[in-house]
């Protein structure tokens, strides 16, 4: 793609000349010069630079970004097609699993995935929102998350999920909460609000395994997937409202044909009984 357009898209996406420069591995003055050149070529102003840190795109910039995004996708598709025309080794694929799905789904599907010799897989475990961001940033090809999302250029497929329960002793004052962005945190906050509960004490823990360790030792209570709870942890059933789905997410237009096919493979593997 044209160098000026690449620089423009980086500024548009970051709203910051310095951050765009870091992404592109060039100096901030170089970014400013290139944006000025593009504005002179087009005869329009692309950014309002009156802010101290962030710049705001103009209406002309929004229109240009839409066109540039289409050009980037076309370029990436052509690039991938050229790469595929030559004999290629295994395609490296990063998959993102949330902490719950990494325990409930990953062991069930990994053998079938590894049998597909087109790919060399790497698994990353993150919370749902981190996986979404990694998909958008093209750091993860596909992710399995625990709550529905709405995001530009991202397609989600609903999958069978799990049943949440209230884990721990009911008379415990301490609520164990996953970090913001976690799927379980989303449902826990909904439950607390629905029940009109005002927690007397909370503790944020960013790991299901750590929470299970606390629950096993009689510390705290929380919402958790029944499927990953040890038998010795007490629990109370919740309504079907807390039977949730998992979601397969990925870019809605995948230029690599084999990676596009991988979405179907993942869906079929996960849906197998």
N, C-alpha and C positions, 0 to 999 in steps of 0.2 A: 504493500500500500504506500501511497504518497507520504513522505516524511511529515509534511505539514499537517495532514489529516490525522496521522498517528498522534502527533503532539496535541492537536486540538482535542481528540477523544480522551486523552489522558487528563487534560485540564478539565474537560466537561465532567468526567466521571469523578474526579477528586475534588473539584471546586477549589483547587489550590495549586498555584504555580510551583511551589516548592515540592509538594508531594508528587506532582506530575514529573518534575525533574528527577526525583529519586527513582520513580518507576522506570523512567526512560534512560537512566544512567547518564544524564547530561546536566549541565549547569542551569540554574534558574534563569540567568540572563539569556541563555540560548532558547529556553522555552518562550520567554517574552518576545524575543526577536522573531521566532517562527510564527507565533500567533499574530504579531503585527504584520508580517509578510502575508499571511493568509487573509487577514482583514483587508489589506490593500488590494489583493487580487480580487476579492469578492465585492469590495466596495461597501462593506457592512461592518458594524461593530458586533463582536461575538460575546464579549464579557463586560459586565459592569464591574469595574475595579475599585469602586469607592469603599468597599469593606476593608477592614484591617488585615484579615487573614484570608477569608474565603472570597472568591469571586462568584458572581451570579451570571449564569448564561442568559443571553437575550433570546427573543423569539426566533431570530435568525439562526442562533446557535442550536436551538432545539430542532429546527428543521434540518440543519446541516448534519446534526448528530444522527438523526433517523436515517438519512441517506448514507452517511459514513458507516453506520452499523450494518446496513445491507451490503455495502461494498466489502466490509471486513468478512462477513459470512461467505460471500461469493469467493473472496480470495482464499479463505481457509478451506473451503470445499475444493477449489481447484488445486490447492497445495496438497491436500490429503490424497486427492485422486492421483496426482503425480507420484507421490510417495508409494501409493499402493501398486502403481504400474511396475515397480521393480520388486524383486523378491525381498521380502521383509522377514526379520526374525519375529519372535513373539511380541505382540503389542503389550506394552506396560500399561496396566490399568489400576488406578487407585479407586477403591470402593470405601465409602464412609458408612459405618454402622453406629447407631446410637448405642448408649451403654446397655439398654435393655435388649435391643435387637441383636447386639453382638453376643448376648448370652442365649437368647431364645431362638434366633434364626440362623446365625452364622454356623454353628456346629451341624445344623441339619442340611445346609446347602453347600458347604465348602467343598466336599468331595466331588459333587457333581460339577461345580464350577471349575475345579482344578482339572477335571477330565477334558475340558475344552482347551486344547493345546494351542489355540490361536493367541491366548492371552497369558501374560504373567501378572498375577494379581498382587496387590499390596493392600492391606486392610488398615484403615485408620478408625479409631474410636473417638467420637466427639459427641457433644450434645446436638440436638436437632437443628438449632439455629446456626451453629458453627458449620454443620454439614451443608446446610442450604447456602451459606456464604461461600464455602469451598467449591460447591457446584457452580455457582455464579462466576467465581473467579477462575474456573476451569482447572482447579487443583484436584478435584475429585470428579471422576466420570459419572458415577451414580451413587446415590445415598439411600439408606433405609432409615426413615425417621419415625417419630412417635406422635406427631400432631400434624394436622392439615396446614398447608401454607398457600399463600398467593404471592407469586413473584413473576416479574416479567421474564419471558424467555425460558421459563422452567415448567416442565410438564410433570404432573404427579399422577401416579397410579395407585389406587386403593388396594390394600392387601389385607388378608386376615390378620387380626391383632391379638390382644390379650385382655384379661380381666384384671382391673385394679382392685385391691383390697386395702382396708385400713390395717396396717401392720403395726404391732406393738400393743402394749397394754392401754386400754381405753382411758385409764385414770392418769396416764403420764401427762405432765404439764409441758414437757419439751417437745416441740415440733421439729423434726428433721426435714430440711428443705434442700432439694437439689438447687444448683446454681441457676440464675436467670438464663433463659434460652433452652433449658431442658424441657423435654416433653412431659415428664412426670411433674416438674414444677408447675407447668401450665395447668394440669389437671388438679394438682394439690391446691393451688390458689383458688380454682373454681369451686372445689369442695368446701374449703374454709369459708368462702364467701356465701355459698349456698346454705351452709349450716349456721350462719351468723356467728361464727367462732372468732373470738379475739385472742390469738395465741398469747399466753403469758410469757413464753420463752421460745426462741427459735435458734436453730443452729444450721447454717448453710454448709453442706458437705457436697463436694463435686464428684463423688464416686459412689455408685451403687454398692460396690463391695465394702466400702467403709461404712455405709449406712447399715448394711446387713450385719457387719461386725458389731455395731452399736446395738442394734435390735436384739441380736443374739445374746448380748450381755444385759438385756433388760433396760436399755437406755433409749428413751424417746419413742415417738410414734410418727408415722408418715403414710402416705399413699405409695404403694409399690405394686408392681406386677406380681400376681400370685404365682406365676410360673417360675420365678427366680428366687422365691422365698424358701429358706430352709424349713423343714418340718417343725423344728422346735420353736420357731417364732410364732407367737399368737397373732391371730388376725380376725377381722370382722368383715363379712361380705358387704359389698356395696351394690347399688342398683345397676341395672343394665345400662344406665346412663354412663357408667364408668367402664363399660366394655368398649375399648377403643380399637381403632384400626391402625395399622402401620401404613407407611406410604413410601413407594419407590419414586425418587425424584431424579431428574436429569434435564439437561438442556433440551428444549422442544425441537431444535433442529441440530442434529449431530452430523457434521459433514463426513466423518469417517464411517463408511458403510458397515464395517465389522463392529465398531462401537455402537452404531445404531441397532444392529442385530442383537448386541449384548443385552439391550433393554428387554427384548422378548425372551431371551434365555433366562435372565434373572426372574422375570415374572413367572415363567413356566416352572422353574426350579422351586421357587418359593411357594407356589400354589400346589405343588405336589403333596399328597397326604403323607 
